[in-house]
Amino acid sequence: MGCAAGGSYATTHSDDASKLVVVILISLSMCVFMFSTCALGGFIAGDFPDMNVKTLLEAALLHLTGGILLPIAMLPIIFLASLSKGYLLPITATLLYLVPVVIAPSYLMGIHPLASVMGIYSHISSAATEMVVSWIGGSLITIRPIVCIYSLLLISTVFTILSIIVLKKQNY
C-alpha cells in the first residue's frame, strides 16, 4: 500500500519522524554556534575573572541541554503546526503556550513542558539555578528534576505520536 506521493508506508513513517530529528539537530547546531561565539567573544574581550574551564564546561552543558530539551518541549506546537495549513494557528498557539510559563513558571514545573525544562535546567549548575530562581521571581525550586523529565517524556511521546499520525493522514 503506497501513499499518494508514491512512497511506501514505512518510508512515509520514517520521513515524518525524521522531521523531528532535523528540528532537534538544528536546535543543537544553533546552541553549539551560540556557545562557541560567546566563548570566543569572552576570550577576545579578556579580563573575565570567572572565565575558566569549569565555567566553560558548565556553559557548554547548559547550551547542549537547551538544544535538546527546548525542541522536545515545543512538540505540542509542532503538532498544531502539522494540523494547520497556514501560520496563524501555530503562531497564536505559540504565544498562548508561552504565557502560562511567563506568568507562573514555578507552579507549572513538572506540568508544562517549558516550565519542566527550567526545572531540569536549574539542577545542572549553580549559575543555572541562580538564573532560574531569578526568572521565577526568587521562589524556591522544590521540584525534583526526575519529575520534570518524566513529564517532558510523557508529553513529548504523546505529541510525537499524534504528529506522526496527522502527518501520515495528510500524505495519503
KELUMSE-583894 format. One record per residue: residue number from 1; residue in one letter; x, y, z of N, C-alpha, C in turn. Coordinates in steps of 0.02 Angstrom, whole numbers, plus 32768, in hexadecimal, padded with zeros to 4 digits. Atoms other than C-alpha are relative to their C-alpha. Layout:
<nodes>
NODE     n   res    n.x    n.y    n.z   ca.x   ca.y   ca.z    c.x    c.y    c.z
NODE   NUM     a      X      Y      Z      X      Y      Z      X      Y      Z
...
</nodes>
This chain:
<nodes>
NODE     n   res    n.x    n.y    n.z   ca.x   ca.y   ca.z    c.x    c.y    c.z
NODE     1     m   802A   7FC5   8000   8000   8000   8000   802C   803E   8000
NODE     2     g   7FD7   7FC4   8005   8051   80A2   7FC9   7FDA   803E   8011
NODE     3     c   8021   7FC0   7FF3   802E   8155   7FF1   7FFB   8027   7FBF
NODE     4     a   800D   7FD9   803C   7FF9   81DB   7F76   8041   8018   7FDF
NODE     5     a   7FC1   7FE8   801B   80AC   8216   7F62   8028   7FC8   7FE0
NODE     6     g   7FDE   8037   8020   80DF   816A   7F27   802E   7FD9   802E
NODE     7     g   7FD5   8024   7FD1   8140   8133   7FC2   7FD9   7FCB   8025
NODE     8     s   8021   8034   7FD9   811B   809F   8030   7FEE   801B   8045
NODE     9     y   8015   7FED   7FBC   80CB   80A8   80DD   803D   8008   802D
NODE    10     a   7FC5   7FFD   7FD5   8172   8084   8133   802B   803E   7FF0
NODE    11     t   7FD9   7FC5   8013   81CB   810C   80D0   7FDF   803F   8019
NODE    12     t   8024   7FC4   7FE9   8144   818C   80F8   8005   8007   804B
NODE    13     h   7FFC   7FFE   7FB6   8146   815E   81B1   8045   8017   8016
NODE    14     s   7FBD   7FEC   7FED   8203   816F   81BB   800F   8047   7FEC
NODE    15     d   7FF7   7FBA   8015   81FE   8213   815A   7FE1   802F   8032
NODE    16     d   8022   7FD6   7FCE   8182   825A   81D8   8029   8004   8040
NODE    17     a   7FD7   8000   7FC3   81EF   8226   826B   8041   8025   7FF5
NODE    18     s   7FC1   7FDF   800E   8289   826A   8215   7FF9   804C   8003
NODE    19     k   800B   7FB7   7FFA   823B   8319   8213   800E   8017   8047
NODE    20     l   7FF3   7FEF   7FBA   8242   8319   82D0   804B   7FFD   800F
NODE    21     v   7FB8   8005   7FF6   82F7   82E0   82CF   8024   803C   7FE1
NODE    22     v   7FE2   7FC5   8020   8322   836D   8256   7FF6   803E   802B
NODE    23     v   800C   7FC7   7FD4   82D1   83ED   82CA   802F   7FFF   803C
NODE    24     i   7FD3   8005   7FC6   8337   83AD   835E   8048   800D   7FEA
NODE    25     l   7FBC   7FF4   8018   83D8   83AC   82F7   800D   8049   7FF0
NODE    26     i   7FF9   7FB8   800E   83BB   845E   82BC   8005   8026   8042
NODE    27     s   7FFD   7FDF   7FBE   839A   8493   8370   8044   7FF6   8021
NODE    28     l   7FBE   800F   7FE4   8439   843D   83AB   8037   8028   7FDD
NODE    29     s   7FCE   7FDA   8027   849D   848D   831F   8000   804A   8013
NODE    30     m   8004   7FBA   7FED   845D   8539   834D   801D   800B   8046
NODE    31     c   7FE6   7FF9   7FBC   8487   851D   8404   804C   7FFA   8002
NODE    32     v   7FB7   8007   8003   8537   84E2   83DC   801F   803E   7FE1
NODE    33     f   7FE8   7FC3   801F   854E   8579   836B   7FFF   803A   8032
NODE    34     m   8006   7FCA   7FCF   8510   85F0   83F3   8034   7FF8   8037
NODE    35     f   7FCE   800C   7FCC   8580   859F   8476   8046   8012   7FE6
NODE    36     s   7FBE   7FF3   801D   8618   85A7   8403   800B   804B   7FF7
NODE    37     t   7FFB   7FB8   800B   85F6   865C   83D7   8009   8025   8043
NODE    38     c   7FF9   7FE0   7FBE   85DF   868F   848E   8044   7FF2   801F
NODE    39     a   7FBE   8011   7FE3   867B   8632   84C6   8038   8025   7FDB
NODE    40     l   7FCE   7FDC   8028   86E2   867D   8437   7FFF   804B   8011
NODE    41     g   8006   7FB9   7FEE   869F   872B   8460   801D   800D   8045
NODE    42     g   7FE3   7FF9   7FBD   86CE   8711   8517   804C   7FFE   7FFF
NODE    43     f   7FB7   8004   8005   877F   86DF   84E8   801C   803E   7FDF
NODE    44     i   7FE8   7FC4   8023   8792   8771   846F   7FFC   803D   802E
NODE    45     a   8008   7FC7   7FD3   874F   87EF   84EE   8030   7FFC   803B
NODE    46     g   7FD1   800B   7FCA   87B9   87A4   8578   7FEA   801E   8042
NODE    47     d   800B   7FE5   7FBD   87C2   87D4   8630   7FBF   7FEC   8020
NODE    48     f   8039   801A   7FDC   8731   8768   8669   801A   7FD1   8036
NODE    49     p   7FE3   8029   7FCB   8762   8723   8713   7FE0   7FBB   8007
NODE    50     d   8021   8041   7FFA   86E3   8696   870B   8002   7FD7   7FC0
NODE    51     m   7FF8   8026   803E   8716   865B   865D   8036   7FCB   800C
NODE    52     n   7FD2   8037   7FF4   8763   85B2   8683   7FE2   7FC0   7FE2
NODE    53     v   8016   803F   801E   8753   84FD   864D   7FBD   7FE9   801D
NODE    54     k   803F   8015   7FE0   86C9   84D6   86CC   7FC5   8028   7FE5
NODE    55     t   8035   7FD5   8019   8660   856A   8694   7FEF   7FEF   7FB7
NODE    56     l   800C   8011   8047   8677   853E   85DC   7FDD   7FBC   7FF9
NODE    57     l   8021   8042   8003   8647   8488   85FA   7FB8   8004   8016
NODE    58     e   8045   7FF7   7FEA   85AC   84BB   865B   7FD7   8023   7FCA
NODE    59     a   8023   7FDC   8035   857C   8536   85D2   7FF2   7FD2   7FC4
NODE    60     a   800A   802F   8038   8595   84B0   854C   7FC8   7FCF   8010
NODE    61     l   8035   802F   7FEC   8528   8436   85AE   7FBC   8022   7FFF
NODE    62     l   8040   7FDC   8000   84A0   84B9   85C5   7FE7   800E   7FB9
NODE    63     h   8014   7FF4   8046   84A0   84E5   850C   7FE8   7FBF   7FDF
NODE    64     l   8014   8040   801E   8498   842D   84D8   7FBE   7FE8   801D
NODE    65     t   803F   8014   7FE0   840E   840A   8556   7FC6   8027   7FE2
NODE    66     g   8034   7FD6   801E   83A9   849C   8514   7FF3   7FEC   7FB8
NODE    67     g   8007   8013   8046   83C9   8465   8461   7FD9   7FC0   7FF6
NODE    68     i   8025   803F   8004   837E   83BA   8484   7FBA   8008   801E
NODE    69     l   803F   7FFE   7FDC   82F4   83E2   8501   7FCD   8032   7FE3
NODE    70     l   8030   7FCE   8018   82A8   847F   84B4   7FD7   7FE8   7FC4
NODE    71     p   802B   8019   8037   8272   842F   840E   7FD1   7FC9   8018
NODE    72     i   802C   8033   7FE5   822C   839D   8471   7FC5   8020   8024
NODE    73     a   8035   7FDC   7FDC   81CA   8416   84DF   7FD0   8023   7FD1
NODE    74     m   802B   7FDE   8031   8185   8469   8443   7FD8   7FD0   7FD4
NODE    75     l   8024   8031   8029   813C   83C7   83FC   7FB5   800D   7FFC
NODE    76     p   8048   7FF0   8009   8088   83FB   8423   7FF4   8035   7FCA
NODE    77     i   8007   7FCD   8034   80A2   8493   83B3   800F   7FE2   7FBB
NODE    78     i   7FF1   8022   8040   80F1   8426   832B   7FC3   7FD7   7FEB
NODE    79     f   803D   8025   8010   8055   83B9   8336   7FCB   802E   7FE2
NODE    80     l   8031   7FD1   801A   7FE4   8450   831E   8014   801A   7FBB
NODE    81     a   7FE8   7FE9   8041   8050   848B   828E   7FF3   7FCB   7FCA
NODE    82     s   800E   8035   8030   8039   83E1   823B   7FB6   7FFC   7FEE
NODE    83     l   8048   7FFE   800E   7F7C   83F9   8247   7FED   803A   7FD2
NODE    84     s   8012   7FC2   8022   7F7F   84A5   81F9   8022   8005   7FBC
NODE    85     k   7FE3   7FF3   8041   7F9B   84D7   8146   801E   8047   7FFD
NODE    86     g   7FE7   7FBB   7FFE   7FC0   858C   8175   802D   800B   803C
NODE    87     y   7FD4   7FEE   7FCA   8026   85E9   81F4   7FDC   801C   803D
NODE    88     l   8024   7FDF   7FCA   7F9F   8639   8260   7FF8   7FD3   803D
NODE    89     l   8009   802E   7FC7   7F78   85A0   82CC   8041   7FF2   8025
NODE    90     p   7FC3   800D   7FDB   802D   8573   82F4   801C   803D   8025
NODE    91     i   7FE6   7FC4   7FDF   805E   8627   831C   7FD6   8011   803D
NODE    92     t   802D   7FF3   7FC7   7FC5   8643   838A   800B   7FCD   8037
NODE    93     a   7FF5   8035   7FCF   7FDF   859C   83DF   8042   8008   8024
NODE    94     t   7FBF   7FF5   7FE0   8096   85C4   8400   7FFB   8036   8034
NODE    95     l   8008   7FCA   7FD0   8069   8667   8454   7FD8   7FE9   803D
NODE    96     l   8029   8018   7FC9   7FE1   8614   84BC   8025   7FCA   8029
NODE    97     y   7FD8   8034   7FDF   8059   8585   84E6   8034   801F   802F
NODE    98     l   7FCD   7FDF   7FD8   80DA   85FF   852A   7FE5   8027   803B
NODE    99     v   801C   7FD4   7FCC   8067   866D   8592   7FFE   7FE0   8045
NODE   100     p   8002   801C   7FBC   804A   85F5   8624   8046   7FF8   801F
NODE   101     v   7FBD   8009   7FE6   8105   85D5   8634   801E   8043   8015
NODE   102     v   7FE8   7FBE   7FED   8128   868F   863A   7FDE   8017   8040
NODE   103     i   8026   7FE9   7FC7   809F   86AE   86BA   800F   7FD8   8040
NODE   104     a   7FF9   802A   7FC3   80B6   861B   8732   802E   7FC5   7FF4
NODE   105     p   7FD4   8039   8011   8150   85B3   8705   800B   7FCF   803A
NODE   106     s   7FF1   802E   7FC9   8171   856C   87B3   7FC6   7FD1   800E
NODE   107     y   803A   802B   7FF3   80BF   8527   87C2   7FF7   7FCD   7FC9
NODE   108     l   800B   802C   8039   80C7   84D4   8718   8039   7FCE   7FF4
NODE   109     m   7FCA   8030   8008   816C   8476   872B   7FE7   7FBA   800F
NODE   110     g   8019   8044   7FFA   8146   83BF   8712   7FBD   7FF6   7FDD
NODE   111     i   8040   8004   8024   80A5   83E8   86B3   8008   801A   7FB9
NODE   112     h   7FF7   7FE0   8041   80CA   8460   8624   8046   7FEF   7FE7
NODE   113     p   7FBE   8014   8019   8159   8426   85B2   8037   8035   8006
NODE   114     l   7FCC   7FCC   7FFC   81B4   84CD   85AC   8014   800E   8048
NODE   115     a   7FF0   7FF8   7FBA   81A9   84E3   8668   8027   7FC4   801A
NODE   116     s   7FDA   803C   7FED   81E7   8431   867B   8048   8004   7FE9
NODE   117     v   7FBB   7FF6   8017   827F   845D   8612   8025   802C   8032
NODE   118     m   7FE0   7FD6   7FCE   82A3   84E7   868F   800E   7FD9   8040
NODE   119     g   7FF5   8029   7FC5   828F   8469   871C   803C   7FD2   7FF9
NODE   120     i   7FC6   802A   800D   8311   83F9   86CB   803F   802C   7FFD
NODE   121     y   7FC9   7FD2   800B   8381   8489   8699   801D   801A   8042
NODE   122     s   7FEA   7FE2   7FC1   8389   84CD   874A   802C   7FD1   8029
NODE   123     h   7FD8   8031   7FD9   83DE   842E   878A   8042   7FEF   7FDF
NODE   124     i   7FC2   800F   8024   846F   8431   870F   803C   8022   801F
NODE   125     s   7FC8   7FDC   7FE3   84DB   84B6   875F   7FE5   8037   802E
NODE   126     s   8016   7FCB   7FD3   84D6   853D   87E4   7FED   803F   7FD9
NODE   127     a   8012   7FC5   8029   84D4   85C4   875C   7FBB   7FF7   7FE2
NODE   128     a   8043   800D   801C   843C   8572   870C   7FCB   8006   8036
NODE   129     t   802F   7FFA   7FC8   83E8   8567   87B6   7FF1   8049   800E
NODE   130     e   800A   7FB8   7FF5   8403   8621   87D2   7FD6   8020   7FC9
NODE   131     m   8026   7FE4   8038   83C0   8649   8725   7FB6   7FEE   8004
NODE   132     v   8046   8017   7FFD   8322   85E1   873A   7FDD   801F   803D
NODE   133     v   801F   7FE2   7FC5   8303   8621   87EB   7FEF   804A   7FF3
NODE   134     s   8010   7FBA   800F   830E   86D5   87AD   7FC7   8005   7FCE
NODE   135     w   8037   8000   8031   829A   86AB   871B   7FBD   7FF3   8021
NODE   136     i   8040   8011   7FDF   8216   8662   878F   7FF2   802E   803B
NODE   137     g   8010   7FCE   7FCD   821B   86F8   8802   801C   7FF0   8045
NODE   138     g   7FE0   800F   7FC1   828C   86B4   888A   7FE0   7FC6   8027
NODE   139     s   801F   8039   7FDF   821D   861F   88B3   8031   7FC6   8007
NODE   140     l   7FD7   803A   7FF5   826C   8583   88F8   7FEC   7FC8   7FD0
NODE   141     i   800D   8037   802F   827B   84F5   887A   7FFD   7FBF   8029
NODE   142     t   8009   803C   7FD6   8233   845D   88D3   7FF6   7FC0   7FD8
NODE   143     i   800E   803C   8028   820D   83E8   8843   8041   7FDB   7FF0
NODE   144     r   7FC6   8029   8013   8283   8359   8820   8005   7FFC   7FB4
NODE   145     p   7FF9   8001   8049   82CC   8355   8771   7FE4   7FC1   7FE0
NODE   146     i   801A   803E   801D   8294   82A0   8758   7FB5   8007   7FF0
NODE   147     v   8047   7FF3   800D   81DE   82D9   8764   7FF9   8028   7FBF
NODE   148     c   8001   7FD7   803D   8200   835B   86DD   8012   7FD6   7FC3
NODE   149     i   7FEC   802B   8037   8257   82D9   8671   7FC7   7FD1   7FEC
NODE   150     y   8039   802D   8010   81C5   825E   867E   7FC8   8026   7FDF
NODE   151     s   8035   7FD7   801E   8148   82E8   8657   8012   8011   7FB8
NODE   152     l   7FEA   7FEE   8044   81AD   8321   85C1   7FFF   7FC3   7FD1
NODE   153     l   8001   803D   8029   81C0   826E   8582   7FB9   7FEB   7FEE
NODE   154     l   8045   8013   800C   8107   824A   8594   7FE0   802D   7FCC
NODE   155     i   801F   7FD0   802E   80CE   82E8   853C   8020   7FFB   7FBB
NODE   156     s   7FDF   8005   8041   8151   82D7   84B3   7FED   7FC1   7FDB
NODE   157     t   8014   803F   8020   8123   8222   8492   7FBA   8005   7FE3
NODE   158     v   8045   7FF9   8017   806A   8249   8485   7FFD   802D   7FC2
NODE   159     f   8005   7FD2   8038   8083   82DD   8410   8029   7FEA   7FC4
NODE   160     t   7FDB   801C   8038   8105   8284   83A6   7FD3   7FCE   7FDB
NODE   161     i   802D   8032   801E   808B   81F5   8388   7FC7   8023   7FDC
NODE   162     l   8036   7FDB   8021   7FFD   826F   8363   8017   8023   7FC0
NODE   163     s   7FE5   7FDE   803C   806A   82D2   82EA   800C   7FCF   7FC7
NODE   164     i   7FF3   8033   8034   809E   8235   828D   7FBF   7FE8   7FE2
NODE   165     i   8041   8017   8019   7FE9   81FB   8280   7FE2   8035   7FD2
NODE   166     v   801C   7FCB   802A   7FB0   82A4   823D   8027   8007   7FBF
NODE   167     l   7FD9   7FF9   803C   8040   82B1   81C3   7FF7   7FC5   7FD1
NODE   168     k   800D   803B   802A   8020   81FF   8185   7FBE   8009   7FDB
NODE   169     k   8042   7FF7   8020   7F69   8229   8163   8003   8036   7FCB
NODE   170     q   7FF9   7FCC   8032   7F9C   82C6   8105   8024   7FE8   7FC2
NODE   171     n   7FDA   801A   8039   8011   8261   8095   7FD6   7FD4   7FD3
NODE   172     y   802A   802C   8029   7F84   81F1   8057   7FD1   8027   7FD5
</nodes>
